């Protein structure tokens, strides 16, 4: 009966040593990361926003109106439809209410409108060439937005609960990944996709019903909560993909995903392209027809392997996948006339949770705890909200 107490105490020490208490409730996320933005528009959709320019509260503007920001030399030019407000090094848009919500749209370059909860801070990158736009948002609202971006809509509540726990665990284990740049995480897959606030009722419900839950291993460390779209029938060991062995990211057979959308794929390339690739990058003797025959036949019918091997050739499959932009490393190779065909299974790196397999399990009635322990071995769920008790001592 002492083990949960020991786990909570150890996590309390970990988080209070490296993370300030307020970071457990609010996070700062750089948004529109993948775009080099030089002009964009901001408009409140819920609640009035206070606008600060270089730390000073600005006045004489419509708090519910549309603001446009342009880069002019080394400054941010702020204006509305009616007038130019001024030039600033930084801007902050703070909601007067907790339920503040705003829309943002990149004008140069053009992009669709996105909606976010919370506040927004705007600066320029060190080279002054583009905007640095940061969303200050509550942790759980951020998690809901990530779940919708990573998993999509119209999925079962039980799956959303599990995805929320995985995304929360990732967040807390990478909280200061971008701290030197002035924010904590980005909105791209480098961290976690965060493309909009959550609009799906079941997503918000799943996040709230698992509020504060994270996953730890037997050594009381937050796990690497890896997930991918489809494993093709079997997941990968972490060391086979990232050269890092863990106690919980072990290969498991997964029959739940094999009839899903991303379960199988094909890619055909000219035989001459395959020969040139092997010769130029891997020094394979393609001119010797007897030796080259082995390079046109490769199978993983007995399960996943790590390398494409023939004679003295040994190429990590993850390199071939990256070079040819394949969906996964789980493929076979066959020659068809003057072409090479990759017959593939799955989509993604294959480590950890298989999203389509987990979604199928949830539809069949499995609980999020059961699905969690299917894909991650010897892990534990811990409720971080219990830490507040120890802070009061």
Steps between C-alpha positions, in 0.01 A plus 500: 500500500801731527588494129251773385623725781863445395417570135319824585779620729765427240307680228445795733876529549557470123250766400576750774871471414466571128158656441349806665155436651318733261626299205276216610192709414610729211732453205649718226483354149640651183227482235514508118854374539538358151417828322732796444238760592549869425136615521213359703162596652367449853138521612341419840199269473418467870584752771663840487877516456743751646782593262847586625770649281855474640348449844262799488123465492369637172171692475264646241422180311204266466578200727272280290638611163756363257868584539761461227872470560775558242876492525637844421880504517582375852158576651145371514250736339161463672186635334126454472266568207454851633853612582864421571563453873882500497828314474623266773769244581243271662125473551285315750129425471358400839141394552312661788305175547628145554296379203668730249515373142647648185541438129825545314572493128829526316463750216854472361518216423131417475361232733168393641358654817593332828329538839672481838418540868690730734740784430749588225844656506672626184864575430752459220755226448864603566558570129186723493384311191179351637252507786538297818141437610443335839173369641479516880238238582387279787667160502179301460365721219832450322475122548148504352626689195786254455268199527276638226802582281669163551197270503223678310127517560216248542695239697389322818527668838714218640763557234503874563568432867808297411627750243460781755716312752768435238507864388507626860789266583694624197436862592623464856810306399596759233372812670807715444609368160493851346564706812812675355276628218246656736227234499458141621381295201422557133178404322668275243571124513846584639308533827129426458259612229284783638303651216187634665302502821291187557146518364399135551292450816636151565858627480438762765322240711782248460758759606299607804430143611873420495612836634849481650567137407845413362693179439818391681721193471624273780781746575244777555603691188250650258496269201571588138132491398567413135215432261454462126216456252513127418754228583396261221447214743799524732662792683875562529744486788623850578864397453426378147395851395677743734789287635363561851374201694213547744320259729157597371531561122513138390375339181145364523283323245195708415221346294261786577647734237553268204174589323526874565557775245879520537562126539646441150662711230707471183763711331654431157823652371705438183755220532771737378427737790541213747828400338632855505402539864677180608809572293550867580401505866588146611764391244307190399632310189195553278685406179539141613161350414553188709584706809237766439216246491494495880435872515170465314349249741446576868233382743385559856234228486621350829483827689679832514874523445740790544722475191480441129778243455653328198854359493718772656228763475328609823274806481278607790143493374432838660755652258326349196168621636631855542676509162194384306243662731325170568217469750685255724799265523270197489522410131609235252668561164432325170596562138219537250639544150701822490371613840552435869192482719498558875212307656454666834305466821421769756564872521753664731800399708319205657601564862250509786129548449350411162223759467279307259541183703416684821197665338374159395547362851303791643213430257500137614452611860850484647576762765773757458696334781486163323611655170781686675640179648464320167749735331723607793644238734546542878374858521286677759243780494565775755269787590711815532215687668598316819814713508301797630461317829877480546548866408278598791710305752 
